[in-house]
Amino acid sequence: MKPGPRHDCAQDPPSAGARAVARRIRDKAGDYERYAFDEARSGALNIFFDLVQEFDAEEDFLHVCTLVPRELFGLDCALYLVTRDLDLRCARASGPGTLAPRRALADGVRVPDRPARGAGHLYFPIRANADHVQQLPFDPPGGVIGCLELFPAERLAEGDSLFWEKYANRIGFQMHNRIVQDANRRQLRFIRNLAKDIGHNVIVPNMYFKLFFNRLKRTIDQLGEVPGRHAAPSSESRREILALHQALHDQYDEISRHYEQTSLYLETLLRQSHFEKGRYVLERRPCHVPSQIIAPQLHQFLPRFRERGIAVAPCPELADDPAMTLSVDVGLIAQVFSNLFSNALKYTTPPPGDGSRAVACSARAVPGGLGRRGRRTGGRDAVEFRVFSTGEPLGEQDGARVFEAGYRVGDNLADGTGHGLFFVRQIVELHGGRTWHEAVPEGNVFHVLLPAGEPGDGA
């Protein structure tokens, strides 16, 4: 009989990691021997582990945590979680009279760091994995991320406290992993969207540098040919040289402005804090939006609007109106209007019936324009910016969905990526504002409403 193949890896000496795991297995075996849990309690831990792996949804996980005590031991249970603001919120409860979405702990017990008793209820802290607490998206005091409440306390036998403390620990480790996984998923989604934003707002506009440099090269070449066409300097040659020099200067200014805008976009989109937080982080400063943001953005698009025969009515600067000075992230709001003008450049057509293609921008103060608690009026003062373009008015369904991620009007895949207006909505809402579309007889109006006065956090 031939010997079987040799599996050298199985005969290698155990690594340091393997020895550490083996040591922990022996330690745990000793721990459970000292715990001396009966069959019912050991079975409850096994059932808990099986079910939290079987049920993936967050709601089901919370049900498992609160129903194991009720179904197996006849104890009602409430599960409290520490929020990002370090408040305690009742996430799930098992018994009648405990189903309120938010519920204060009895007798003022707040985020206990050790088992506590009050008014016939027992409270056990739910702890994060102490070795990896820095992975959490917030910093829980003492590593406590929640609280397990059991009642009535008189049903608990002597020595049960140790078992429920261990049960709360098992909840904590599972909850910790779920919080980290959810934060990782959000961060990956953000990075994917950020990559789209870089392509849409930076890479494509940056292609115009090639056109600018080609124009500059042609002008320089023409300037070099002037002396050869004239035997001696004359007033005519000097005028030609001066004219070419002016053209060179104008084109240089155009390149410089484009460079400044592209640099602004790069610095804004690739801001380190975005990657650290896994979301856009605002860096606000006071800015006169019509003159300091909209006018430079519109200037970038003017030559392309002219090439397409689109008349432009610029946004009035309203220089004497203090209401137009808002606290915004300049780089991100600049890209909001860049996207709106880019959208207008692509889709502006003659109005229905008769007329010429046109784009117009306007602004106005709207007292109480940002409603509170879902209302659109009677709230915070705001400033409304409108970008109008002639063309076929969008239908009701398209107008309602045009700011959604990936949504494109019509079936032509060449008509945009469906990301530009979604980016607009994201950034405006992050500033505490809102966006919407309005169909008018001559075309379409895209509205941006931004809060006036001192900003909220929003970052």
Contacts in CASP RR format, 6 or more apart in sequence:
PFRMAT RR
TARGET T0000
AUTHOR 0000-0000-0000
METHOD contacts of the structure
MODEL  1
MKPGPRHDCAQDPPSAGARAVARRIRDKAGDYERYAFDEARSGALNIFFD
LVQEFDAEEDFLHVCTLVPRELFGLDCALYLVTRDLDLRCARASGPGTLA
PRRALADGVRVPDRPARGAGHLYFPIRANADHVQQLPFDPPGGVIGCLEL
FPAERLAEGDSLFWEKYANRIGFQMHNRIVQDANRRQLRFIRNLAKDIGH
NVIVPNMYFKLFFNRLKRTIDQLGEVPGRHAAPSSESRREILALHQALHD
QYDEISRHYEQTSLYLETLLRQSHFEKGRYVLERRPCHVPSQIIAPQLHQ
FLPRFRERGIAVAPCPELADDPAMTLSVDVGLIAQVFSNLFSNALKYTTP
PPGDGSRAVACSARAVPGGLGRRGRRTGGRDAVEFRVFSTGEPLGEQDGA
RVFEAGYRVGDNLADGTGHGLFFVRQIVELHGGRTWHEAVPEGNVFHVLL
PAGEPGDGA
14 22 0 8 1.000
32 42 0 8 1.000
35 162 0 8 1.000
35 163 0 8 1.000
35 166 0 8 1.000
37 45 0 8 1.000
37 163 0 8 1.000
40 72 0 8 1.000
40 73 0 8 1.000
41 163 0 8 1.000
44 68 0 8 1.000
44 72 0 8 1.000
44 73 0 8 1.000
44 167 0 8 1.000
45 166 0 8 1.000
45 167 0 8 1.000
45 170 0 8 1.000
47 68 0 8 1.000
47 72 0 8 1.000
48 64 0 8 1.000
48 65 0 8 1.000
48 68 0 8 1.000
48 167 0 8 1.000
48 170 0 8 1.000
49 170 0 8 1.000
51 64 0 8 1.000
51 68 0 8 1.000
52 61 0 8 1.000
52 64 0 8 1.000
52 174 0 8 1.000
55 61 0 8 1.000
55 63 0 8 1.000
55 64 0 8 1.000
58 178 0 8 1.000
61 174 0 8 1.000
61 175 0 8 1.000
61 178 0 8 1.000
62 79 0 8 1.000
62 91 0 8 1.000
62 92 0 8 1.000
63 92 0 8 1.000
65 77 0 8 1.000
65 79 0 8 1.000
65 92 0 8 1.000
65 148 0 8 1.000
65 171 0 8 1.000
66 77 0 8 1.000
66 78 0 8 1.000
66 79 0 8 1.000
66 92 0 8 1.000
66 93 0 8 1.000
66 94 0 8 1.000
67 77 0 8 1.000
67 94 0 8 1.000
68 167 0 8 1.000
69 75 0 8 1.000
69 76 0 8 1.000
69 77 0 8 1.000
69 94 0 8 1.000
69 150 0 8 1.000
69 164 0 8 1.000
69 167 0 8 1.000
70 76 0 8 1.000
70 77 0 8 1.000
70 94 0 8 1.000
70 95 0 8 1.000
73 155 0 8 1.000
74 155 0 8 1.000
75 150 0 8 1.000
75 151 0 8 1.000
75 152 0 8 1.000
75 155 0 8 1.000
75 156 0 8 1.000
76 93 0 8 1.000
76 94 0 8 1.000
76 95 0 8 1.000
76 98 0 8 1.000
76 150 0 8 1.000
76 151 0 8 1.000
76 152 0 8 1.000
77 93 0 8 1.000
77 94 0 8 1.000
77 95 0 8 1.000
77 148 0 8 1.000
77 149 0 8 1.000
77 150 0 8 1.000
77 151 0 8 1.000
78 90 0 8 1.000
78 92 0 8 1.000
78 93 0 8 1.000
78 94 0 8 1.000
78 98 0 8 1.000
78 103 0 8 1.000
78 148 0 8 1.000
78 149 0 8 1.000
79 90 0 8 1.000
79 91 0 8 1.000
79 92 0 8 1.000
79 93 0 8 1.000
79 126 0 8 1.000
79 146 0 8 1.000
79 147 0 8 1.000
79 148 0 8 1.000
79 149 0 8 1.000
79 171 0 8 1.000
80 88 0 8 1.000
80 89 0 8 1.000
80 90 0 8 1.000
80 91 0 8 1.000
80 105 0 8 1.000
80 146 0 8 1.000
80 147 0 8 1.000
80 148 0 8 1.000
80 149 0 8 1.000
81 88 0 8 1.000
81 89 0 8 1.000
81 91 0 8 1.000
81 145 0 8 1.000
81 146 0 8 1.000
81 175 0 8 1.000
82 88 0 8 1.000
82 89 0 8 1.000
82 111 0 8 1.000
82 138 0 8 1.000
82 140 0 8 1.000
82 144 0 8 1.000
82 145 0 8 1.000
82 146 0 8 1.000
83 89 0 8 1.000
84 137 0 8 1.000
84 138 0 8 1.000
86 138 0 8 1.000
86 140 0 8 1.000
86 141 0 8 1.000
88 105 0 8 1.000
88 110 0 8 1.000
88 111 0 8 1.000
88 146 0 8 1.000
88 147 0 8 1.000
89 102 0 8 1.000
90 98 0 8 1.000
90 100 0 8 1.000
90 101 0 8 1.000
90 102 0 8 1.000
90 103 0 8 1.000
93 99 0 8 1.000
93 100 0 8 1.000
93 103 0 8 1.000
105 123 0 8 1.000
105 147 0 8 1.000
105 149 0 8 1.000
106 118 0 8 1.000
106 119 0 8 1.000
106 120 0 8 1.000
106 121 0 8 1.000
106 149 0 8 1.000
107 118 0 8 1.000
107 119 0 8 1.000
109 116 0 8 1.000
109 118 0 8 1.000
109 123 0 8 1.000
109 147 0 8 1.000
111 125 0 8 1.000
111 141 0 8 1.000
111 144 0 8 1.000
111 146 0 8 1.000
111 147 0 8 1.000
112 123 0 8 1.000
112 124 0 8 1.000
112 125 0 8 1.000
112 144 0 8 1.000
112 147 0 8 1.000
113 125 0 8 1.000
113 141 0 8 1.000
113 142 0 8 1.000
113 144 0 8 1.000
114 125 0 8 1.000
115 122 0 8 1.000
115 123 0 8 1.000
115 124 0 8 1.000
115 125 0 8 1.000
115 161 0 8 1.000
115 164 0 8 1.000
115 165 0 8 1.000
116 122 0 8 1.000
116 123 0 8 1.000
117 123 0 8 1.000
117 153 0 8 1.000
118 153 0 8 1.000
120 151 0 8 1.000
120 152 0 8 1.000
120 153 0 8 1.000
120 154 0 8 1.000
121 149 0 8 1.000
121 150 0 8 1.000
121 151 0 8 1.000
121 152 0 8 1.000
121 153 0 8 1.000
122 149 0 8 1.000
122 150 0 8 1.000
122 151 0 8 1.000
122 153 0 8 1.000
122 156 0 8 1.000
122 161 0 8 1.000
122 164 0 8 1.000
123 147 0 8 1.000
123 148 0 8 1.000
123 149 0 8 1.000
123 150 0 8 1.000
124 147 0 8 1.000
124 148 0 8 1.000
124 150 0 8 1.000
124 164 0 8 1.000
124 165 0 8 1.000
124 167 0 8 1.000
124 168 0 8 1.000
125 144 0 8 1.000
125 146 0 8 1.000
125 147 0 8 1.000
125 148 0 8 1.000
125 168 0 8 1.000
126 144 0 8 1.000
126 145 0 8 1.000
126 146 0 8 1.000
126 147 0 8 1.000
126 148 0 8 1.000
126 168 0 8 1.000
126 169 0 8 1.000
126 171 0 8 1.000
126 172 0 8 1.000
126 175 0 8 1.000
127 142 0 8 1.000
127 143 0 8 1.000
127 144 0 8 1.000
127 145 0 8 1.000
127 168 0 8 1.000
127 169 0 8 1.000
127 172 0 8 1.000
128 136 0 8 1.000
128 140 0 8 1.000
128 143 0 8 1.000
128 144 0 8 1.000
128 145 0 8 1.000
128 172 0 8 1.000
128 175 0 8 1.000
128 176 0 8 1.000
129 172 0 8 1.000
129 173 0 8 1.000
129 176 0 8 1.000
129 177 0 8 1.000
130 143 0 8 1.000
132 176 0 8 1.000
132 180 0 8 1.000
133 139 0 8 1.000
133 140 0 8 1.000
133 143 0 8 1.000
133 176 0 8 1.000
135 180 0 8 1.000
135 183 0 8 1.000
136 145 0 8 1.000
136 176 0 8 1.000
136 179 0 8 1.000
136 180 0 8 1.000
136 183 0 8 1.000
137 179 0 8 1.000
137 183 0 8 1.000
140 146 0 8 1.000
145 172 0 8 1.000
145 175 0 8 1.000
145 176 0 8 1.000
145 179 0 8 1.000
146 172 0 8 1.000
146 175 0 8 1.000
148 164 0 8 1.000
148 167 0 8 1.000
148 168 0 8 1.000
148 171 0 8 1.000
150 156 0 8 1.000
150 164 0 8 1.000
156 164 0 8 1.000
186 278 0 8 1.000
186 279 0 8 1.000
187 278 0 8 1.000
190 274 0 8 1.000
190 278 0 8 1.000
190 279 0 8 1.000
191 275 0 8 1.000
191 278 0 8 1.000
194 269 0 8 1.000
194 274 0 8 1.000
196 417 0 8 1.000
196 419 0 8 1.000
197 269 0 8 1.000
197 335 0 8 1.000
197 419 0 8 1.000
197 423 0 8 1.000
198 269 0 8 1.000
198 270 0 8 1.000
200 339 0 8 1.000
200 417 0 8 1.000
200 419 0 8 1.000
200 420 0 8 1.000
200 423 0 8 1.000
201 265 0 8 1.000
201 269 0 8 1.000
201 335 0 8 1.000
201 338 0 8 1.000
201 339 0 8 1.000
201 423 0 8 1.000
202 262 0 8 1.000
202 265 0 8 1.000
202 266 0 8 1.000
202 269 0 8 1.000
205 258 0 8 1.000
205 261 0 8 1.000
205 262 0 8 1.000
205 265 0 8 1.000
205 338 0 8 1.000
206 262 0 8 1.000
208 258 0 8 1.000
209 255 0 8 1.000
209 258 0 8 1.000
209 259 0 8 1.000
209 262 0 8 1.000
212 251 0 8 1.000
212 254 0 8 1.000
212 255 0 8 1.000
212 258 0 8 1.000
213 255 0 8 1.000
215 251 0 8 1.000
216 248 0 8 1.000
216 251 0 8 1.000
216 252 0 8 1.000
216 255 0 8 1.000
219 244 0 8 1.000
219 247 0 8 1.000
219 248 0 8 1.000
219 251 0 8 1.000
220 248 0 8 1.000
222 244 0 8 1.000
223 241 0 8 1.000
223 244 0 8 1.000
223 245 0 8 1.000
223 248 0 8 1.000
226 237 0 8 1.000
226 240 0 8 1.000
226 241 0 8 1.000
226 244 0 8 1.000
227 237 0 8 1.000
229 237 0 8 1.000
230 236 0 8 1.000
230 237 0 8 1.000
257 296 0 8 1.000
257 299 0 8 1.000
257 300 0 8 1.000
258 300 0 8 1.000
261 296 0 8 1.000
261 297 0 8 1.000
261 300 0 8 1.000
261 334 0 8 1.000
261 338 0 8 1.000
264 330 0 8 1.000
264 331 0 8 1.000
264 334 0 8 1.000
265 331 0 8 1.000
265 334 0 8 1.000
265 335 0 8 1.000
265 338 0 8 1.000
267 331 0 8 1.000
268 329 0 8 1.000
268 331 0 8 1.000
268 332 0 8 1.000
268 334 0 8 1.000
268 335 0 8 1.000
269 335 0 8 1.000
271 281 0 8 1.000
271 283 0 8 1.000
273 281 0 8 1.000
273 283 0 8 1.000
274 280 0 8 1.000
274 281 0 8 1.000
280 332 0 8 1.000
280 426 0 8 1.000
280 427 0 8 1.000
280 430 0 8 1.000
281 459 0 8 1.000
282 328 0 8 1.000
282 329 0 8 1.000
282 332 0 8 1.000
282 430 0 8 1.000
282 431 0 8 1.000
282 458 0 8 1.000
282 459 0 8 1.000
283 329 0 8 1.000
283 459 0 8 1.000
284 327 0 8 1.000
284 328 0 8 1.000
284 329 0 8 1.000
284 455 0 8 1.000
284 459 0 8 1.000
285 327 0 8 1.000
285 328 0 8 1.000
285 330 0 8 1.000
286 325 0 8 1.000
286 326 0 8 1.000
286 327 0 8 1.000
287 293 0 8 1.000
287 325 0 8 1.000
287 326 0 8 1.000
287 327 0 8 1.000
287 328 0 8 1.000
287 330 0 8 1.000
287 333 0 8 1.000
288 317 0 8 1.000
288 319 0 8 1.000
288 324 0 8 1.000
288 325 0 8 1.000
289 324 0 8 1.000
289 325 0 8 1.000
289 326 0 8 1.000
289 328 0 8 1.000
289 333 0 8 1.000
289 363 0 8 1.000
289 383 0 8 1.000
289 385 0 8 1.000
289 450 0 8 1.000
290 315 0 8 1.000
290 316 0 8 1.000
290 317 0 8 1.000
290 318 0 8 1.000
290 324 0 8 1.000
290 363 0 8 1.000
291 317 0 8 1.000
291 318 0 8 1.000
291 319 0 8 1.000
292 330 0 8 1.000
293 328 0 8 1.000
293 330 0 8 1.000
293 333 0 8 1.000
293 334 0 8 1.000
293 337 0 8 1.000
294 315 0 8 1.000
294 337 0 8 1.000
294 361 0 8 1.000
294 363 0 8 1.000
294 385 0 8 1.000
295 314 0 8 1.000
295 315 0 8 1.000
295 317 0 8 1.000
296 334 0 8 1.000
297 334 0 8 1.000
297 337 0 8 1.000
297 338 0 8 1.000
297 341 0 8 1.000
298 312 0 8 1.000
298 314 0 8 1.000
298 315 0 8 1.000
298 337 0 8 1.000
298 341 0 8 1.000
298 361 0 8 1.000
300 338 0 8 1.000
300 341 0 8 1.000
301 312 0 8 1.000
301 341 0 8 1.000
301 342 0 8 1.000
301 345 0 8 1.000
302 312 0 8 1.000
304 345 0 8 1.000
305 311 0 8 1.000
305 312 0 8 1.000
305 345 0 8 1.000
305 359 0 8 1.000
308 345 0 8 1.000
308 348 0 8 1.000
308 357 0 8 1.000
309 356 0 8 1.000
309 357 0 8 1.000
310 344 0 8 1.000
310 345 0 8 1.000
310 348 0 8 1.000
310 357 0 8 1.000
310 358 0 8 1.000
310 359 0 8 1.000
311 356 0 8 1.000
311 357 0 8 1.000
311 358 0 8 1.000
311 359 0 8 1.000
312 358 0 8 1.000
312 359 0 8 1.000
312 360 0 8 1.000
313 358 0 8 1.000
313 359 0 8 1.000
313 360 0 8 1.000
313 361 0 8 1.000
314 361 0 8 1.000
315 361 0 8 1.000
315 362 0 8 1.000
315 363 0 8 1.000
315 385 0 8 1.000
316 362 0 8 1.000
316 363 0 8 1.000
318 324 0 8 1.000
318 363 0 8 1.000
321 365 0 8 1.000
323 365 0 8 1.000
323 381 0 8 1.000
323 383 0 8 1.000
323 452 0 8 1.000
324 363 0 8 1.000
324 365 0 8 1.000
324 383 0 8 1.000
326 383 0 8 1.000
326 450 0 8 1.000
326 451 0 8 1.000
326 452 0 8 1.000
326 453 0 8 1.000
327 453 0 8 1.000
327 454 0 8 1.000
327 455 0 8 1.000
328 431 0 8 1.000
328 450 0 8 1.000
328 455 0 8 1.000
329 427 0 8 1.000
329 431 0 8 1.000
332 427 0 8 1.000
332 430 0 8 1.000
333 427 0 8 1.000
333 431 0 8 1.000
333 450 0 8 1.000
335 423 0 8 1.000
335 427 0 8 1.000
336 423 0 8 1.000
336 424 0 8 1.000
336 427 0 8 1.000
336 428 0 8 1.000
336 448 0 8 1.000
337 385 0 8 1.000
337 387 0 8 1.000
337 448 0 8 1.000
339 420 0 8 1.000
339 421 0 8 1.000
339 423 0 8 1.000
339 424 0 8 1.000
340 387 0 8 1.000
340 424 0 8 1.000
340 446 0 8 1.000
340 448 0 8 1.000
341 359 0 8 1.000
341 387 0 8 1.000
342 420 0 8 1.000
343 389 0 8 1.000
343 420 0 8 1.000
343 421 0 8 1.000
343 446 0 8 1.000
344 359 0 8 1.000
344 387 0 8 1.000
344 389 0 8 1.000
346 415 0 8 1.000
346 416 0 8 1.000
347 389 0 8 1.000
347 391 0 8 1.000
347 415 0 8 1.000
347 444 0 8 1.000
348 357 0 8 1.000
348 358 0 8 1.000
348 359 0 8 1.000
348 389 0 8 1.000
348 390 0 8 1.000
348 391 0 8 1.000
349 357 0 8 1.000
349 390 0 8 1.000
349 391 0 8 1.000
349 392 0 8 1.000
350 356 0 8 1.000
350 357 0 8 1.000
350 390 0 8 1.000
350 391 0 8 1.000
351 390 0 8 1.000
351 391 0 8 1.000
351 441 0 8 1.000
351 442 0 8 1.000
351 443 0 8 1.000
352 391 0 8 1.000
352 392 0 8 1.000
352 393 0 8 1.000
352 441 0 8 1.000
352 442 0 8 1.000
352 443 0 8 1.000
355 390 0 8 1.000
356 390 0 8 1.000
357 390 0 8 1.000
357 391 0 8 1.000
358 388 0 8 1.000
358 389 0 8 1.000
358 390 0 8 1.000
359 387 0 8 1.000
359 388 0 8 1.000
359 389 0 8 1.000
359 390 0 8 1.000
360 386 0 8 1.000
360 387 0 8 1.000
360 388 0 8 1.000
360 389 0 8 1.000
361 385 0 8 1.000
361 386 0 8 1.000
361 387 0 8 1.000
361 388 0 8 1.000
362 385 0 8 1.000
362 386 0 8 1.000
362 388 0 8 1.000
363 383 0 8 1.000
363 384 0 8 1.000
363 385 0 8 1.000
363 386 0 8 1.000
364 383 0 8 1.000
364 384 0 8 1.000
365 381 0 8 1.000
365 382 0 8 1.000
365 383 0 8 1.000
365 384 0 8 1.000
365 452 0 8 1.000
366 381 0 8 1.000
366 382 0 8 1.000
366 383 0 8 1.000
366 384 0 8 1.000
366 449 0 8 1.000
367 381 0 8 1.000
368 377 0 8 1.000
368 378 0 8 1.000
368 379 0 8 1.000
368 380 0 8 1.000
368 381 0 8 1.000
368 382 0 8 1.000
369 376 0 8 1.000
369 377 0 8 1.000
369 378 0 8 1.000
369 379 0 8 1.000
369 380 0 8 1.000
369 381 0 8 1.000
369 382 0 8 1.000
369 384 0 8 1.000
369 449 0 8 1.000
370 376 0 8 1.000
370 379 0 8 1.000
370 380 0 8 1.000
370 381 0 8 1.000
370 382 0 8 1.000
370 432 0 8 1.000
370 433 0 8 1.000
370 434 0 8 1.000
370 449 0 8 1.000
370 451 0 8 1.000
371 377 0 8 1.000
371 378 0 8 1.000
371 379 0 8 1.000
371 380 0 8 1.000
372 378 0 8 1.000
372 379 0 8 1.000
372 380 0 8 1.000
380 451 0 8 1.000
380 452 0 8 1.000
381 451 0 8 1.000
381 452 0 8 1.000
381 453 0 8 1.000
382 433 0 8 1.000
382 449 0 8 1.000
382 450 0 8 1.000
382 451 0 8 1.000
382 452 0 8 1.000
383 449 0 8 1.000
383 450 0 8 1.000
383 452 0 8 1.000
384 447 0 8 1.000
384 448 0 8 1.000
384 449 0 8 1.000
385 447 0 8 1.000
385 448 0 8 1.000
385 449 0 8 1.000
385 450 0 8 1.000
386 445 0 8 1.000
386 446 0 8 1.000
386 447 0 8 1.000
386 448 0 8 1.000
387 445 0 8 1.000
387 446 0 8 1.000
387 448 0 8 1.000
388 440 0 8 1.000
388 442 0 8 1.000
388 443 0 8 1.000
388 444 0 8 1.000
388 445 0 8 1.000
389 443 0 8 1.000
389 444 0 8 1.000
390 442 0 8 1.000
390 443 0 8 1.000
391 442 0 8 1.000
391 443 0 8 1.000
391 444 0 8 1.000
392 443 0 8 1.000
393 439 0 8 1.000
393 440 0 8 1.000
393 441 0 8 1.000
393 443 0 8 1.000
393 444 0 8 1.000
394 402 0 8 1.000
394 409 0 8 1.000
394 437 0 8 1.000
394 439 0 8 1.000
394 444 0 8 1.000
395 439 0 8 1.000
396 439 0 8 1.000
398 409 0 8 1.000
398 410 0 8 1.000
399 437 0 8 1.000
399 439 0 8 1.000
400 437 0 8 1.000
401 407 0 8 1.000
402 409 0 8 1.000
402 421 0 8 1.000
402 437 0 8 1.000
403 421 0 8 1.000
403 422 0 8 1.000
403 424 0 8 1.000
403 425 0 8 1.000
403 435 0 8 1.000
403 436 0 8 1.000
403 437 0 8 1.000
404 422 0 8 1.000
405 418 0 8 1.000
405 419 0 8 1.000
405 422 0 8 1.000
406 417 0 8 1.000
406 418 0 8 1.000
406 419 0 8 1.000
406 422 0 8 1.000
407 418 0 8 1.000
407 422 0 8 1.000
408 415 0 8 1.000
408 416 0 8 1.000
408 417 0 8 1.000
408 418 0 8 1.000
409 415 0 8 1.000
421 435 0 8 1.000
421 446 0 8 1.000
424 435 0 8 1.000
424 446 0 8 1.000
424 448 0 8 1.000
425 435 0 8 1.000
428 434 0 8 1.000
428 435 0 8 1.000
428 448 0 8 1.000
428 449 0 8 1.000
428 450 0 8 1.000
429 435 0 8 1.000
430 458 0 8 1.000
430 459 0 8 1.000
431 450 0 8 1.000
431 451 0 8 1.000
431 455 0 8 1.000
431 458 0 8 1.000
432 450 0 8 1.000
432 451 0 8 1.000
432 456 0 8 1.000
432 458 0 8 1.000
433 448 0 8 1.000
433 449 0 8 1.000
433 450 0 8 1.000
433 451 0 8 1.000
434 449 0 8 1.000
435 446 0 8 1.000
435 447 0 8 1.000
435 448 0 8 1.000
435 449 0 8 1.000
436 446 0 8 1.000
436 447 0 8 1.000
437 444 0 8 1.000
437 445 0 8 1.000
437 446 0 8 1.000
437 447 0 8 1.000
438 444 0 8 1.000
438 445 0 8 1.000
438 446 0 8 1.000
438 447 0 8 1.000
439 445 0 8 1.000
END
